[in-house]
Amino acid sequence: MQVTVNIPDELAIEAAAHGSSLESYVEHLVVSKAIASRLLPPQKRLSSEEFNAMLDSLAQFSHKIPDLPDEAISRESMYRDHD
């Protein structure tokens, strides 16, 4: 199949930066997009409740993380190896 389109100059610059011809670069982009759309699930936008539930699940065991000693995060401890 052959398709004729108007290509922005920026795309030609990107192709040159990748060391590819414009045609092969555009073909690569089209094929990559086609493969990604088949392999990756469609992006779902989370509701506020779903987002908060996800954050809660990430923080589920955060209360078990021990506190760092104060000297571990003092200015002096961060810069002690610097002149």
HELIX and SHEET records of a PDB file:
HELIX    1   1 ASP A    9  ALA A   17  1                                   9    
HELIX    2   2 LEU A   22  LEU A   39  1                                  18    
HELIX    3   3 SER A   48  LEU A   58  1                                  11    
HELIX    4   4 SER A   62  LYS A   64  5                                   3    
HELIX    5   5 ASP A   70  ILE A   73  5                                   4    
HELIX    6   6 ARG A   75  TYR A   79  1                                   5    
END                                                                             
